[in-house]
């Protein structure tokens, strides 16, 4: 069954994500340029939201690729663009959700709490 190797809970995904995490944790961020540190900080602030929303974009992009590209070998050409699309879409969506939360929902909740006092 192919989902054994490609599912979120697969052994391949586990080893790739663990290896990536170990590489990232060993980075000496103080030695990086300020802009790069800000990019890492920005992504880390939105990583949980990206994780939660990425499944939606995964389903959209991968079902589209599977529908348009029948040959499995040719699908590999779409791997990097698909991953980048899912990553960037999830980042933008998480950023927008955080802005909406901060400006609308949290402000509304704070105003209700302050009115009761």
N, C-alpha and C positions, 0 to 999 in steps of 0.2 A: 504494500500500500504506500503510495507516494507521500501521504500526509505525515508519515513517520519521520521523514527527513525535512519537511517544509513547514510543519505546523509550529505555532508559538511554543508549544511544550516539547518540541523535538530535541533530541540529543545534539544535533548539529547547531540549532539555535542557541542552546545552552552554552556550548563550547565557544561559539563565535562571540556571543555577548559577554561571557566571562573573560575571554581573552581581550576583547576591546576594553572592558572595564579595567583590567589590570594594566593595560598600556596607558590609559588615560590617568589612572591614579598615580602612576610613576612620573608623570610630567611635572617638571619644575615650573609652575605657573609664574613665579616671580621673575623668571628669566625671559619670559615671553614679552613681546611688545604689548603696550597698553590696549591697543585695538583688539588683538587676539584674546587677551584676558577678558575684555568686555564681551566679545562674542561667546566665549565659554560661559560667562556669567549669565548672559541673556538666555542662552539655550538651557542652562541648568534651572533657571527660574521657571521656564515653561516646559520642562521635560515631563512632568507628571501629566499635564494637560495634553501634551503631544502623545504620550503613551495611550491615554484614554481615547483620543480621537483618531489615532492612526489606523485603527481597525476599519473605520468607515472608508478612509481613503485607500487602504489596502484592497478592500472588496471592490471598490469602484475601478481602480486602475488595473488590477490583475484580472478581473472578469472581462474588462475591455480588451486587454492584450490577448487573453485566451480566445475571445470571440473573433478578433481580427487576424491573429497569427496562429495558424493551425499547426505548423511544424514546430515541434518542441525545441529543436536546435536553433531555429530563428528567434525564439523567444528570449534566448540568452542575450541577444543584442539590445533588448529593451530593459534588461535588468538594472543597469546603472541609472538610466533616465527615470525608470519607475521608482527606484528607491529614493532618488533625489526629489522627485515629485511628491511622494508620500511624506518625506521628511519636511520639505518646505511648506507643503499644504498644512500639515499638522502644526508646524511652528506658527504659521500665520493665523490659523484658526484658534490655537491656544492663546496667542497674543490678543486677538479680538475678543475672545471670551473673557480674558482677564480684564481688559479695558471696560467691557460692558459691566462686569461684576463690580469693578472699582467705582465706576461713574454712576451706575444706575442702581444696582441691587444693594450694594453696601451702603451707598448714600441714603437710599430709601430706608434701609433697616436702621441705620444710625439715627435718622430723623425721627423714626417711630420710637426708638428707645429714649431719645432725648426729650420727646414730647411727654412721655409718661413721668419723667422725673420732676 
